[in-house]
Amino acid sequence: MDADAGGDVRTGRIGVESDGGIRVLVLRGEHDLSTAPDVRAHVEEAVQAGGDVLVDLTETGFIDSSILGVLVAGYRGVTGAEPPRRFAVVAVPGGSVTRLFDLVSVSDVVPTYATRAEALSALSATF
């Protein structure tokens, strides 16, 4: 399933991919309260599907606190599962998303990586 369709670059879009059994959600554009229900649905679907989850925000220009809440809920859902699974985020270092993560200390809780390759490597490592 891929919700990534054309349209305004600012409008939030979500792509769903798989990489080595890891569910990858790719958020593009801007995401806020108006896109939070769609982001939540995709995150919840990924959590329920089992396995590790990676959210790639490298093509995301803006997120607000509603999206942060969705990501933290996804992290809790994955890490609280039995057996334990992992949840990580990729965000551009120094970008607006990373600055927001740092501002509210989300990066202290949710593992955040500078590149998808780093995140996939960490998620692929054995417990």
Backbone as a chain_set.jsonl record, in Angstrom:
{"seq": "MDADAGGDVRTGRIGVESDGGIRVLVLRGEHDLSTAPDVRAHVEEAVQAGGDVLVDLTETGFIDSSILGVLVAGYRGVTGAEPPRRFAVVAVPGGSVTRLFDLVSVSDVVPTYATRAEALSALSATF", "coords": {"N": [[0.853, -1.18, 0.0], [0.632, 2.15, -0.889], [0.548, 5.395, -0.107], [1.557, 7.48, -1.398], [1.117, 9.917, -3.466], [1.045, 12.218, -6.226], [0.986, 15.865, -6.129], [0.706, 18.882, -4.164], [3.807, 19.963, -2.911], [4.077, 20.755, -0.296], [1.996, 19.524, 0.997], [1.405, 16.871, 3.162], [2.56, 13.61, 2.568], [2.573, 10.028, 2.521], [4.632, 7.269, 2.22], [4.868, 3.743, 1.999], [7.117, 1.247, 2.667], [9.208, -1.712, 2.49], [12.074, -3.04, 3.964], [14.263, -5.469, 4.144], [12.52, -6.876, 5.866], [11.839, -4.941, 7.653], [9.447, -2.542, 8.406], [9.032, 0.4, 6.662], [8.132, 3.686, 6.95], [7.716, 6.446, 4.994], [7.685, 9.761, 5.296], [6.715, 12.608, 3.568], [6.954, 16.041, 2.687], [4.911, 18.391, 4.462], [3.741, 17.814, 7.735], [1.106, 17.878, 9.996], [-1.488, 18.693, 12.346], [-3.578, 18.319, 10.526], [-2.802, 16.15, 8.943], [-2.296, 14.241, 10.783], [-4.215, 12.14, 11.527], [-4.004, 10.346, 9.327], [-1.257, 9.734, 9.36], [-1.164, 8.541, 11.895], [-2.816, 6.291, 11.442], [-1.239, 4.853, 9.593], [1.073, 4.387, 11.133], [-0.014, 2.892, 13.269], [-0.924, 0.657, 11.839], [1.54, -0.36, 10.956], [2.684, -1.01, 13.433], [0.904, -2.99, 14.35], [1.338, -4.899, 12.426], [3.591, -6.232, 13.123], [7.103, -6.879, 13.708], [10.005, -4.744, 13.197], [9.963, -1.118, 13.063], [10.561, 1.668, 11.023], [10.671, 5.122, 10.683], [11.016, 7.362, 8.21], [12.019, 10.569, 8.0], [13.411, 12.24, 6.355], [12.609, 13.563, 4.088], [10.809, 15.325, 4.977], [9.557, 18.452, 5.602], [8.392, 19.776, 7.711], [7.035, 19.128, 10.908], [4.537, 18.94, 13.457], [3.538, 19.117, 16.951], [1.478, 17.247, 17.123], [2.186, 15.226, 15.366], [4.576, 14.44, 16.528], [3.5, 13.283, 18.832], [2.168, 11.074, 17.703], [4.354, 9.618, 16.732], [5.743, 9.025, 19.122], [3.809, 7.464, 20.385], [3.751, 5.322, 18.598], [6.358, 4.35, 18.967], [6.157, 3.502, 21.653], [4.203, 1.525, 21.356], [5.52, -0.398, 19.772], [7.883, -1.028, 21.207], [6.828, -1.954, 23.555], [5.704, -4.321, 22.929], [5.301, -7.926, 22.804], [7.089, -10.485, 21.362], [9.73, -8.136, 22.239], [10.182, -5.385, 20.053], [11.669, -3.097, 17.691], [11.811, 0.468, 17.124], [12.499, 3.218, 15.151], [13.707, 6.441, 14.02], [14.533, 8.398, 11.179], [16.133, 11.383, 10.567], [17.099, 14.521, 9.181], [20.165, 15.76, 10.213], [20.382, 18.712, 12.133], [18.219, 19.803, 10.845], [14.799, 21.086, 10.689], [13.064, 19.179, 11.798], [14.743, 17.577, 13.39], [15.663, 19.524, 15.157], [13.272, 20.116, 16.51], [12.782, 17.602, 17.697], [14.982, 17.523, 19.437], [14.458, 19.791, 21.01], [12.183, 19.09, 22.517], [13.06, 16.84, 23.695], [12.556, 14.337, 22.516], [14.35, 12.926, 21.028], [15.881, 11.815, 22.985], [14.477, 9.658, 23.787], [13.27, 8.214, 21.608], [15.031, 6.32, 19.319], [17.085, 7.979, 17.062], [18.365, 8.561, 13.867], [20.846, 9.698, 11.486], [20.908, 8.841, 8.865], [19.17, 6.628, 6.61], [20.481, 4.235, 6.14], [22.127, 3.943, 8.453], [20.129, 3.66, 10.407], [18.762, 1.343, 9.529], [20.807, -0.511, 9.762], [21.213, -0.488, 12.56], [18.672, -1.408, 13.401], [18.68, -3.906, 12.288], [20.577, -5.261, 13.696], [21.221, -7.833, 16.093], [19.397, -8.398, 19.153]], "CA": [[0.0, 0.0, 0.0], [1.437, 3.355, -0.965], [-0.297, 6.579, -0.108], [2.39, 8.53, -1.956], [0.618, 10.357, -4.757], [1.511, 13.562, -6.565], [0.274, 16.926, -5.449], [1.467, 19.978, -3.593], [4.981, 19.492, -2.175], [3.875, 21.046, 1.117], [1.021, 18.597, 1.531], [2.018, 15.661, 3.675], [2.313, 12.342, 1.89], [3.181, 8.907, 3.228], [4.965, 6.092, 1.439], [5.105, 2.56, 2.826], [8.086, 0.366, 2.029], [9.762, -2.758, 3.342], [13.506, -3.206, 3.719], [14.76, -6.559, 4.974], [11.546, -7.223, 6.896], [11.559, -3.762, 8.475], [8.434, -1.679, 7.79], [9.548, 1.765, 6.563], [7.159, 4.713, 6.595], [8.431, 7.608, 4.487], [6.841, 10.949, 5.313], [7.206, 13.651, 2.68], [6.2, 17.292, 2.763], [4.625, 18.93, 5.786], [2.765, 17.03, 8.486], [0.61, 18.575, 11.174], [-2.774, 18.207, 12.83], [-4.439, 17.913, 9.412], [-2.372, 14.847, 8.418], [-2.061, 13.334, 11.913], [-4.996, 10.903, 11.485], [-3.445, 9.454, 8.312], [0.027, 9.264, 9.886], [-1.5, 7.631, 12.987], [-3.315, 5.037, 10.859], [-0.099, 4.128, 9.021], [1.937, 3.94, 12.235], [-0.716, 1.814, 13.964], [-0.895, -0.51, 10.954], [2.904, -0.888, 11.012], [2.865, -1.602, 14.763], [0.11, -4.212, 14.408], [1.858, -5.873, 11.467], [4.703, -6.951, 13.732], [8.415, -6.511, 13.195], [10.548, -3.43, 13.526], [9.39, -0.01, 12.299], [11.427, 2.818, 10.789], [9.978, 6.267, 10.092], [11.995, 8.188, 7.515], [11.557, 11.958, 7.924], [14.415, 13.029, 5.639], [11.946, 14.367, 3.066], [9.758, 16.052, 5.682], [9.974, 19.818, 5.872], [7.811, 20.301, 8.948], [6.078, 18.356, 11.698], [4.148, 19.642, 14.679], [3.452, 18.279, 18.147], [0.553, 16.124, 16.923], [2.969, 14.167, 14.719], [5.468, 13.932, 17.576], [2.694, 12.389, 19.661], [1.937, 9.841, 16.943], [5.616, 8.879, 16.696], [6.015, 8.505, 20.466], [2.846, 6.373, 20.596], [4.252, 4.201, 17.805], [7.528, 3.838, 19.677], [5.68, 2.769, 22.834], [3.501, 0.328, 20.893], [6.479, -1.379, 19.267], [8.822, -1.459, 22.241], [6.084, -2.622, 24.618], [5.141, -5.562, 22.396], [5.972, -9.197, 23.103], [8.436, -10.157, 21.85], [10.096, -6.736, 22.011], [10.606, -4.983, 18.712], [12.329, -1.788, 17.71], [11.213, 1.594, 16.399], [13.513, 4.27, 14.998], [13.388, 7.552, 13.132], [15.632, 9.018, 10.438], [15.866, 12.815, 10.369], [18.267, 15.268, 8.738], [20.824, 16.482, 11.311], [20.301, 20.168, 12.052], [16.995, 20.224, 10.18], [13.72, 21.521, 11.574], [12.522, 18.034, 12.522], [15.726, 17.22, 14.416], [15.652, 20.578, 16.175], [12.069, 19.91, 17.318], [13.035, 16.41, 18.516], [15.915, 17.906, 20.502], [13.803, 20.773, 21.861], [11.268, 18.436, 23.449], [13.778, 15.641, 24.178], [12.093, 13.093, 21.9], [15.543, 12.195, 20.581], [16.41, 11.098, 24.142], [13.639, 8.481, 23.989], [13.133, 7.485, 20.354], [16.304, 6.288, 18.591], [17.057, 8.833, 15.873], [19.573, 8.388, 13.065], [21.051, 10.699, 10.44], [20.664, 8.249, 7.546], [18.391, 5.392, 6.61], [21.438, 3.121, 6.245], [22.484, 3.795, 9.868], [18.958, 3.159, 11.134], [18.526, -0.043, 9.135], [21.883, -1.3, 10.361], [20.91, -0.622, 13.989], [17.489, -2.243, 13.57], [18.997, -5.274, 11.847], [21.469, -5.884, 14.68], [20.494, -8.7, 17.029], [19.21, -7.849, 20.502]], "C": [[0.888, 1.228, 0.0], [0.512, 4.543, -1.103], [0.431, 7.749, -0.742], [1.902, 8.873, -3.36], [1.131, 11.765, -5.009], [0.756, 14.616, -5.787], [1.227, 17.984, -4.949], [2.599, 19.446, -2.725], [4.81, 19.718, -0.671], [2.917, 20.071, 1.772], [1.72, 17.33, 1.98], [1.588, 14.422, 2.92], [3.062, 11.253, 2.648], [3.408, 7.765, 2.255], [5.253, 4.946, 2.395], [6.001, 1.614, 2.042], [8.48, -0.728, 3.008], [11.223, -2.903, 2.965], [14.023, -4.281, 4.668], [13.818, -6.943, 6.097], [11.2, -6.077, 7.832], [10.542, -2.903, 7.729], [8.964, -0.254, 7.83], [8.417, 2.688, 6.123], [7.948, 5.949, 6.2], [7.453, 8.777, 4.437], [7.49, 12.016, 4.459], [6.34, 14.889, 2.83], [6.032, 17.747, 4.201], [3.529, 18.114, 6.452], [2.411, 17.762, 9.776], [-0.724, 17.968, 11.578], [-3.671, 17.701, 11.693], [-4.058, 16.553, 8.837], [-2.181, 13.815, 9.527], [-2.929, 12.068, 11.871], [-4.452, 9.891, 10.479], [-2.105, 8.882, 8.78], [-0.232, 8.243, 10.994], [-1.953, 6.273, 12.44], [-2.17, 4.208, 10.287], [0.83, 3.589, 10.107], [1.269, 2.779, 12.965], [-0.728, 0.535, 13.141], [0.489, -1.168, 10.988], [3.163, -1.585, 12.349], [2.138, -2.942, 14.839], [0.631, -5.297, 13.476], [2.991, -6.708, 12.055], [6.013, -6.528, 13.087], [8.815, -5.111, 13.619], [9.978, -2.37, 12.589], [10.405, 1.125, 12.218], [10.591, 3.911, 10.136], [11.046, 7.19, 9.524], [11.404, 9.588, 7.318], [12.514, 12.842, 7.134], [13.81, 13.894, 4.536], [10.792, 15.179, 3.655], [10.266, 17.44, 6.039], [9.491, 20.354, 7.196], [6.952, 19.228, 9.589], [5.725, 19.187, 12.925], [4.004, 18.642, 15.821], [2.489, 17.109, 17.976], [1.28, 14.947, 16.267], [3.97, 13.585, 15.702], [4.722, 12.936, 18.459], [2.434, 11.054, 18.99], [3.205, 8.986, 16.943], [5.952, 8.274, 18.058], [5.06, 7.344, 20.773], [3.271, 5.131, 19.809], [5.448, 3.54, 18.459], [7.091, 2.989, 20.877], [4.985, 1.466, 22.442], [4.447, -0.77, 20.445], [7.356, -1.912, 20.387], [8.134, -2.162, 23.406], [5.492, -3.952, 24.185], [5.926, -6.772, 22.891], [5.979, -10.026, 21.841], [8.765, -8.704, 21.531], [10.573, -6.514, 20.578], [11.212, -3.606, 18.804], [11.638, -0.797, 16.781], [12.289, 2.669, 16.325], [13.035, 5.297, 13.989], [14.668, 7.997, 12.437], [15.246, 10.463, 10.199], [17.177, 13.516, 10.025], [18.882, 16.015, 9.928], [20.762, 17.995, 11.085], [19.058, 20.691, 11.373], [15.907, 20.574, 11.183], [13.145, 20.367, 12.391], [13.46, 17.648, 13.668], [15.751, 18.262, 15.528], [14.434, 20.431, 17.083], [12.242, 18.696, 18.234], [13.927, 16.767, 19.702], [15.262, 18.858, 21.509], [12.916, 20.121, 22.921], [11.799, 17.088, 23.947], [13.247, 14.318, 23.64], [13.292, 12.259, 21.462], [16.232, 11.48, 21.738], [15.663, 9.785, 24.368], [13.593, 7.603, 22.735], [14.481, 7.499, 19.629], [16.184, 7.037, 17.263], [18.4, 8.742, 15.168], [19.626, 9.422, 11.953], [20.764, 10.149, 9.049], [19.842, 6.98, 7.684], [19.313, 4.193, 6.766], [21.843, 2.876, 7.7], [21.326, 3.176, 10.653], [18.697, 1.694, 10.805], [19.58, -0.968, 9.727], [21.612, -1.533, 11.845], [19.721, -1.534, 14.22], [17.756, -3.688, 13.194], [19.901, -6.003, 12.817], [20.64, -6.745, 15.636], [20.427, -8.05, 18.391], [20.372, -8.228, 21.374]], "O": [[1.806, 1.329, 0.814], [-0.212, 4.678, -2.088], [-0.02, 8.89, -0.639], [2.243, 8.191, -4.326], [1.602, 12.428, -4.085], [-0.024, 14.297, -4.89], [2.414, 17.975, -5.275], [2.376, 18.571, -1.889], [5.34, 18.953, 0.135], [3.012, 19.816, 2.972], [2.542, 16.778, 1.249], [0.402, 14.211, 2.665], [4.054, 11.519, 3.326], [2.49, 7.344, 1.551], [5.814, 5.152, 3.472], [5.694, 1.23, 0.913], [8.138, -0.683, 4.189], [11.571, -2.891, 1.785], [14.199, -4.029, 5.86], [14.275, -7.304, 7.182], [10.355, -6.23, 8.713], [10.743, -2.571, 6.561], [9.309, 0.252, 8.898], [7.821, 2.499, 5.063], [8.759, 6.447, 6.981], [6.514, 8.784, 3.64], [8.679, 12.299, 4.606], [5.136, 14.793, 3.071], [6.897, 17.519, 5.047], [2.525, 17.765, 5.829], [3.278, 18.198, 10.532], [-1.044, 16.846, 11.185], [-4.439, 16.757, 11.882], [-4.92, 15.863, 8.292], [-1.931, 12.643, 9.246], [-2.41, 10.99, 12.162], [-4.444, 8.692, 10.759], [-1.845, 7.69, 8.617], [0.41, 7.193, 11.029], [-1.517, 5.229, 12.926], [-2.134, 2.992, 10.474], [1.316, 2.462, 10.01], [1.926, 1.778, 13.251], [-0.56, -0.555, 13.687], [0.594, -2.394, 11.043], [3.797, -2.64, 12.383], [2.693, -3.922, 15.337], [0.395, -6.482, 13.709], [3.31, -7.777, 11.534], [6.018, -5.889, 12.034], [8.073, -4.401, 14.299], [9.562, -2.672, 11.471], [11.027, 1.493, 13.215], [9.888, 3.663, 9.156], [11.874, 7.731, 10.259], [10.436, 9.775, 6.582], [12.441, 14.067, 7.229], [14.436, 14.858, 4.095], [9.917, 15.656, 2.933], [11.292, 17.58, 6.705], [10.088, 21.273, 7.756], [6.228, 18.506, 8.904], [6.507, 20.025, 13.373], [4.315, 17.461, 15.666], [2.665, 16.075, 18.62], [1.005, 13.792, 16.592], [4.195, 12.375, 15.717], [5.249, 11.875, 18.793], [2.476, 10.012, 19.644], [3.138, 7.771, 17.131], [6.399, 7.129, 18.133], [5.474, 6.346, 21.362], [3.16, 4.012, 20.31], [5.543, 2.313, 18.502], [7.601, 1.888, 21.084], [5.15, 0.439, 23.1], [4.204, -1.947, 20.71], [7.551, -3.122, 20.5], [8.78, -2.886, 24.163], [4.849, -4.636, 24.981], [7.066, -6.651, 23.338], [4.906, -10.253, 21.282], [8.148, -8.106, 20.649], [11.266, -7.343, 19.99], [11.263, -3.014, 19.882], [10.984, -1.166, 15.805], [12.918, 2.992, 17.333], [12.103, 5.066, 13.219], [15.749, 7.976, 13.027], [14.162, 10.745, 9.689], [18.238, 13.142, 10.525], [18.204, 16.809, 10.579], [21.05, 18.489, 9.994], [18.85, 21.904, 11.322], [16.076, 20.379, 12.387], [12.778, 20.554, 13.552], [13.009, 17.42, 14.791], [15.85, 17.917, 16.705], [14.546, 20.603, 18.297], [11.889, 18.753, 19.413], [13.658, 16.363, 20.834], [15.486, 18.744, 22.714], [12.899, 20.547, 24.076], [11.065, 16.302, 24.545], [13.471, 13.275, 24.254], [13.253, 11.03, 21.519], [17.083, 10.621, 21.505], [16.16, 8.9, 25.064], [13.847, 6.4, 22.799], [15.019, 8.571, 19.351], [15.298, 6.762, 16.454], [19.45, 8.836, 15.803], [18.601, 9.956, 11.53], [20.414, 10.909, 8.146], [19.821, 6.344, 8.738], [18.966, 3.232, 7.453], [21.898, 1.726, 8.137], [21.53, 2.275, 11.467], [18.439, 0.892, 11.702], [19.269, -2.084, 10.144], [21.766, -2.652, 12.334], [19.745, -2.355, 15.138], [17.122, -4.597, 13.73], [19.99, -7.23, 12.777], [19.495, -6.416, 15.946], [21.29, -7.248, 18.75], [20.407, -7.863, 22.549]]}, "num_chains": 1, "name": "protein.A"}
